[in-house]
């Protein structure tokens, strides 16, 4: 199963959580951490991107093996003629000095409670945290 399909399945399950249906927002926030999506390897390319959005603006985020962070930006009203979403831009962030992912402890997490993606890399004594 592709990573994107798994994320959509988990998000659908979260919305059907009984604490949400009963209207207790506190119960939902407490239970939400168990559904965070965590990857231990970088996506590598756009096919392995982690999606995030707020219903109007979206992003597909991934790390390349060379340590670059990339993401596509989109909007819900940017449609192509064939009913697919246009990506409005691609952003590349390069860290200096570069911290290659090879041989580095890597973690990318979709934090559902805070609505953000957190990336942590540790290569010996050098730690990098992006969120």
C-alpha positions as semicolon CSV with decimal commas, in nm:
position;residue;x (nm);y (nm);z (nm)
1;X;0,000;0,000;0,000
2;X;0,139;0,341;-0,089
3;X;0,227;0,580;0,192
4;X;-0,029;0,838;0,072
5;X;-0,310;0,583;0,075
6;X;-0,213;0,476;0,426
7;X;-0,224;0,836;0,549
8;X;-0,570;0,891;0,400
9;X;-0,694;0,569;0,558
10;X;-0,560;0,672;0,900
11;X;-0,708;1,020;0,874
12;X;-1,047;0,872;0,784
13;X;-1,026;0,642;1,084
14;X;-0,942;0,935;1,313
15;X;-1,251;1,122;1,201
16;X;-1,467;0,820;1,287
17;X;-1,320;0,805;1,639
18;X;-1,602;0,771;1,896
19;X;-1,463;1,053;2,113
20;X;-1,500;1,288;1,815
21;X;-1,852;1,167;1,736
22;X;-1,958;1,221;2,098
23;X;-1,832;1,578;2,080
24;X;-1,548;1,557;2,332
25;X;-1,265;1,742;2,165
26;X;-1,032;1,676;2,459
27;X;-1,076;1,300;2,417
28;X;-0,993;1,328;2,049
29;X;-0,676;1,527;2,114
30;X;-0,558;1,276;2,373
31;X;-0,618;0,982;2,137
32;X;-0,483;1,154;1,827
33;X;-0,112;1,095;1,903
34;X;-0,150;0,721;1,854
35;X;-0,246;0,783;1,488
36;X;0,056;0,999;1,396
37;X;0,226;0,867;1,084
38;X;0,601;0,810;1,133
39;X;0,852;0,719;0,862
40;X;1,206;0,603;0,933
41;X;1,332;0,649;0,577
42;X;1,308;0,951;0,346
43;X;1,054;0,955;0,064
44;X;1,328;1,006;-0,195
45;X;1,103;1,169;-0,458
46;X;0,753;1,311;-0,507
47;X;0,602;0,961;-0,514
48;X;0,710;0,918;-0,151
49;X;0,578;1,254;-0,032
50;X;0,387;1,306;0,294
51;X;0,072;1,514;0,233
52;X;-0,047;1,788;0,467
53;X;-0,303;2,065;0,431
54;X;-0,581;2,267;0,585
55;X;-0,857;2,218;0,329
56;X;-0,757;2,517;0,118
57;X;-0,379;2,495;0,084
58;X;-0,187;2,170;0,067
59;X;0,170;2,050;0,049
60;X;0,343;1,725;-0,042
61;X;0,667;1,705;0,160
62;X;0,964;1,473;0,116
63;X;1,337;1,445;0,186
64;X;1,587;1,342;-0,077
65;X;1,879;1,111;0,000
66;X;2,118;1,407;-0,024
67;X;1,942;1,580;0,270
68;X;1,740;1,833;0,069
69;X;1,384;1,907;0,182
70;X;1,135;1,949;-0,102
71;X;0,765;2,020;-0,120
72;X;0,495;2,091;-0,376
73;X;0,231;2,352;-0,294
74;X;-0,130;2,327;-0,410
75;X;-0,472;2,485;-0,359
76;X;-0,808;2,313;-0,362
77;X;-0,937;2,542;-0,639
78;X;-0,644;2,485;-0,879
79;X;-0,792;2,226;-1,115
80;X;-0,665;2,105;-1,453
81;X;-0,893;2,028;-1,746
82;X;-0,875;1,655;-1,666
83;X;-0,995;1,709;-1,305
84;X;-0,655;1,672;-1,142
85;X;-0,491;1,919;-0,906
86;X;-0,228;2,157;-1,032
87;X;0,082;2,193;-0,821
88;X;0,141;2,567;-0,794
89;X;0,507;2,553;-0,701
90;X;0,798;2,342;-0,590
91;X;1,032;2,453;-0,314
92;X;1,375;2,305;-0,239
93;X;1,552;2,375;0,090
94;X;1,919;2,277;0,110
95;X;2,092;2,260;0,445
96;X;2,447;2,390;0,477
97;X;2,662;2,209;0,553
98;X;2,474;1,920;0,398
99;X;2,370;1,632;0,622
100;X;2,325;1,334;0,391
101;X;2,053;1,092;0,495
102;X;2,276;0,789;0,425
103;X;2,413;0,667;0,760
104;X;2,192;0,910;0,952
105;X;1,910;0,827;1,194
106;X;1,604;0,970;1,018
107;X;1,245;1,026;1,132
108;X;0,964;1,209;0,954
109;X;0,638;1,241;1,147
110;X;0,295;1,376;1,056
111;X;0,187;1,532;1,387
112;X;-0,193;1,529;1,363
113;X;-0,258;1,716;1,687
114;X;-0,049;2,016;1,585
115;X;-0,106;1,985;1,210
116;X;0,260;1,982;1,108
117;X;0,535;1,762;0,973
118;X;0,841;1,710;1,194
119;X;1,171;1,584;1,056
120;X;1,462;1,477;1,277
121;X;1,805;1,367;1,160
122;X;2,097;1,264;1,380
123;X;2,440;1,188;1,237
124;X;2,680;1,131;1,525
125;X;2,709;1,463;1,709
126;X;2,507;1,669;1,463
127;X;2,132;1,692;1,512
128;X;1,888;1,861;1,274
129;X;1,520;1,918;1,354
130;X;1,276;2,070;1,105
131;X;0,912;2,139;1,193
